[in-house]
Amino acid sequence: MSAGLSGPAALPVLVPRRHLGRWLTAALALLVLGLLLSSLAQNPRMQWDVVARNLTAPSILRGVWLTIELTFIAIVLGFAGGILLAIMRLSGNPVLAAISWGYTWLFRSLPTLVQLFFWFNIAALYPRLSLSLPGLGTLWSTPTNSVIGTFGAALIALVLHEAAYTSEIVRAGMIGVGQGQTEAARALGYTPLRTIRRIILPQAMRTMLPPAGNQVISMLKTTSVVSVIALQDLLYSAQVIYERTYEVIPMLTVAALWYILLTSILSVGQRFIERHYARGERGTR
C-alpha cells in the first residue's frame, strides 16, 4: 500500500443500465391493453348482464360437460393410438413402419372438419354393418346409423385426428432417448416391449410433455367443430340460445370464457406434470 493512501482503495460502484426504451414500450403496451379492456367493459353492446345470466345456464353446463367428455375420450384413445403408431414407425418391420407412416400422412393431410363430415355420412357408403364368415353366412347385421350416431361420428373423427398428431410427438420423444439406453436394456434381458414401457417412454416424457400438453389444449378447442353436425357441445349450446334471442356477442362471450377457463385448468395441470417429470434437473422451476 502506498504511503499516500490511508485506507483500502474504494471499490467501483456498479450502476444498472437504464433501459428507457424498454420502460416506454411496457408503458405503451399497458396503456393499449387498458384502453381495450375499458372499451369492452363499458361497451353496452357486450351486455354483461346477459353473459352473467347465461354463464351457468343448464344448457351451457350440459355443453361444457359434453366438451369435456369428448376431449377426455379423444385424448385417451388418441394417445394410446399415437403411442402404438410411434412404436410401429420405429420398429424394424418395414410393413408396420409403412402402415404407420401412411396413416400419419393421411390423417394429418385431412382437415378435422372433412373427417367429421365423412364419418357423419358414412351410412351413405356402408348402409349396414355386418359380420359374415365363410360357410356360416351373416352372423350379425345392423344399420350403420344405429351404431355410428352423431356422438360416435364426432368421436371417431377426433380420435383418428389426435392419434396422427400424437404419434409424431411420441416418436420425436423416443428418438431423443439415446441408443445406449436400448442397448443396455437388451443386455439386461429386457424384451422390446418392456424396454419401451420401462426405459424409453419414461425418459421421453420430459421431451414429449410440452408438445403433448399443447396438443391436449388444441383438442379441447378442436371439439368445437362438432357443432356443425348439431352435437350439443359448448359452442352449439351457445348458438342455440343466440339464434333464439339474437344475443350473439354475449353468448359467444360465454362460450369464450368457458374455453378460457378449461384451457387454463389444463395449462396448470400440464405445468405440475412437467415439474414432476423434470425432478432432478438443474434449473427446474
FIPA-640193 format. One record per residue: x, y, z of N, C-alpha, C in turn. Coordinates in steps of 0.2 Angstrom, whole numbers, plus 5000, padded with zeros to 4 digits. Example, Ala and Ser with C-alpha at 12.3 -4.5 7.8 and 13.67 -1.06 7.14 Angstrom:
2
506649725039506249785039506649845039506449895035506849955036506450005039
! end
This chain:
285
500449945000500050005000500450065000500350114996500750174995500650215001501150265003501150305009500550355008500350375002499850425002499150405003499050335004498350315005498250295012497750315015497650305022497150245023496850215018496350165019496350115012495950065012495950025006495650065001495850044995495650084989494850074988494550124986493750124985493650074979493150034981492849994975492450024971492450014964491950044959491250034961490850084960490050074961489750054955489449994955489049974949488350004948488250034943487650074942487250034936486650004938486249974932486150014927486149984921486050024915485250044914485150104912484450124912484150104905483650064905483350044899482750084898482850144896482250194895481750164889482050144884481650114878481150054881481450014885481049954887480449984892480650034896480050054900479550094896479750124891479250164887478850114883479150064881478750014877478249974882478449954888478049924893477449974894477550034895477050084897476550094891476850094885476350094880475950034879476249974880475849914879475349914885475449934891474949934896474449984895474550034892474050084890473550064885473850034880473450004874472949944877473249904882472849854885472349884889472549934893472049964897471449994893471650024888471050054884470650004881470949944879470549894876470049864881470349844887469849814892469349864894469549934895469049984897468449984891468649984885468149984880467749924880467949864881467549814882467049814888467349834893466949834900466449894899466549944896466050004896465549994890465749954885465349944879464649914881464049954880463449924882463249864878463549864872463349804867463649734870464049744874464349674877463849644881463349684884462849654888463049604894463449634898463749594903463249554908462649584908462149554912461949494909461849494903461649434899462249374899462849404899463449354900463349324907463249364912463249334919462649284920462149304917461549264917461549194914461949194908461949134905462649094906463049114910463649084911463549014914463049004918462948944922462248914920462048934914461348914912461448834911460848794912460848724912461148704905460848734899461048704893461848724892462048774894462848794893463248744897463048724903463348674908463348604904462848584901462748524898463248524892463348584888463848584883464548584885464648614891465348614894465548544896465048504899465148434900465348394894464948404889465048364883465748384880465948444880466548464878467148424881467048424888467548394892467548314891466948294890466948214888467248204882467148244877467448224870468148234871468448284874469148304875469448244878469148224884469448164888469548104884468948084881469048014877469448024871469448074868469848084862470648084864470748114869471448114872471748054874471348014878471547944880471647904874471147894870471147844864471647874859471647934858472147964853472847954855473047964862473747954864473847884864473447834865473547764865473747744858473347774853473447754846474047784844474247844846474847884844475447844847475447814853476047784855476147714851475547684849475647624845475947634838475647694835475947714829476647734829476847764834477547784835478047724836477747674840478147604840478247574834477647574830477647544823478147574819478147644819478547684814479347664816479447654822480147644824480347574824479947524823480047454823480447434817480747384817481147354812480747324806480147324807479647284802479447344797479647334791479547384786478847394784478447334785477747344784477347384789477547374795477247414801477447484800478047494799478347564798477947604792477847564787477547594781476747614783476447564786475747574788475647634793476147644798476147694802476247764798476747764794476847824790476247844786475947794783475447814778474847834782474647804788474147834792474247904794474847914797475047984799475048034793475248014788475248064782474548074780474048024780473348034778472948084782473048064789472548104793472848164796473548184794473748244795473648294789473448254783473348294777472548314777472148284781471448294780471248344786470848394784470648444790470148404794470048414800469648384805468948394803468748444800468048454798467848414792468348394788468148354782468048284785468548264790468448194793467748194797467548244800466948244804466348234799466348264793465848264789465848194785466448164784466448094781466148044786466348044792466047994797465348004799465148064798464448084799463948054794464248054788463948024782464147954780464447924784464747854782464247804780463547814782463047774780462847774773463047834770462947834763463447784759464047774762464547724759464347654761464247644768464047574770463447584774462847574771462247574774462147534780462447474780462347424785463047394787463147384793463747354796463547274797464047234795463847164796464447124797464447064800464947014801464746954798465146934793465046874790465646824790465546764790466046714790465946664784466446644781466346594775465946524778465446504775465146444777464646454782464646514786464146524791463646584789463846614784463346674782463446734786462946774787462946834791462846814798463246834802463146824809462846884813462946944810462747004814462647054808462147094809462047144804461547204807461747264806461347314809461447384804460947424804461047494801461647534803462047554799462647594801462447654806461847684804461647744808461547724816461347664817461147644824461847634828462347624824463047614828463447674828463447714822463847774822463347834822463147854827462747914828463147984827462848034829463148104829463748104834463648074840464248074845464748024843464647974840465147924838465547944832465147984827465548014821466048064824465848104829466248154831466848124835466748074839467248044842467748004838467547974833467947944828468447994825468148044822468548094819469048124823468848144829469348174834469948124836469748064837470248014839470748004834470447994828470947974822471448034821471148094821471548164821472048164826471848154832472348154838472848104838472748044836473247994835473748004830473548034824474048054819474548104822474348154825474748204828475148184834474848144838475248124844475748074842475648034837476147984835476848024834476848084831477448114829477748144835477348164840477548194846477948134850477648074851477948024854478547994850478547994844479147974840479748014841479548084841480148134842480448124849480048104854480248094861480648034862480447984858480847914859481447924855481447954849482147964846482648004850482348054854482848094858483148054864482947994865483247944870483847914867484447914870485047884867484947814866485347794860485347724858485647674864486047704868486447664873485947644878485347674879484847654884484547594881484347584875484147524872484547464872485247484871485747434871485847404878485847444883485947424890485347384892484747404890484147364892484147294889484347294883484447224879484947184883485547214885486047174889485747154895485247184898484947164905484447104903484247094897483747044895483047074895482947134894482347164893482047144887481447134886481047124880480947194877480847194870480747264867480147304870479647264871479047304874479247324881479547284885479747314892480247364892480647364887481147414886480847484884480347484880479947544878479547564884479247524888478747544894479147564900479747534901480147544907480747594906480947594900481647634899481447694895481247684889481147734884480647784885480047764886479447814887479547854893479747834899479847874905480447924904480947914900481447964899481248014893480747984889480548034883480048084886479748064892479148104894479348184895479948194897480148264898480148304891480348264886480348294879479648304876479248254878478548244875478048294878478148304885477648344888477448414886477948454884477748524881477248514875477548484870477048474864476448434865476448384870475848344871475348384875475548424880475148474883474848524878475248544874474948594869474448554864474548494863474048454859473448444862473448434869472848424873472448484873472748544874472348604874472048614867472448604861472248604855471648564853471648504856471048454856470448484859470548514865469948544868469648604864469948644860469748694856469448664849469748604847469548574841468848544841468648524848468048494848467448544846467648604846467048654844466848644837467248604833466948594826466348544826466248504831465648464831465048494831465048564832464448604832464148604825464448584820464248594813463748534812463848474816463348424815462848414820462748474823462248484829462348444835462948434836463148394843463148454848462748444853462748504858463248504863463848534860464448544864464348614866464848644869464848714872464648764867464948764861464848814856464148804853463948744852463248734849462748754854462848744860462348764865462348844865462848884865462848954864462448974858462648944852462248954846461548954847461348894850460548884850460248944854460548964859460249024863460249084859460849104856460849174852460449164846460349114843459849104837459149124839458949114846458349124848458249194851458749224854458749284857459149344854459549324848459949374844460449404849460649374854461149404858461849364857462049384851462649344848463249354852463449424852464049434856464149414863463549424867463549404874463649324874463349284870463349214870464049184868464349224863464949204861465449214866465349264870465749284876465749234881465149204882465049154887465449094885465449074879465749014876466549024877466749094875467449104876467749104883467349124887467549124894467649054897467149014895467248944897467848904894467948924887468548894884469248914888469248984889469749014893469848974900469348964903469348934910469648864909469348824905469548754904470348744901470548794897471148794894471648814900471448854904471948874910472048824915471448784916471548724920472048674918471948664911472448614908473148634908473248704907473848734907474248724914473848734919474048724926474248654927473848604925473948534926474548514922474648544916475248524912475848554916475848604919476448634922476648584928476148564932476348514938476648454935476348424930476648364927477348374924477448434921478148444919478648444924478448484930478848484936478948414939478448374938478548304941479148264937479048274931479548234927480248264926480248334928480848364927481248364934481048334939481348324945482048304944482548334948483248324947483648354942483248394938483648434933483848504936484448524934484648594937484248644934484048694938483648744935482948734934482648684936481948664936481548714940481048744938480648794941479948774942
! end
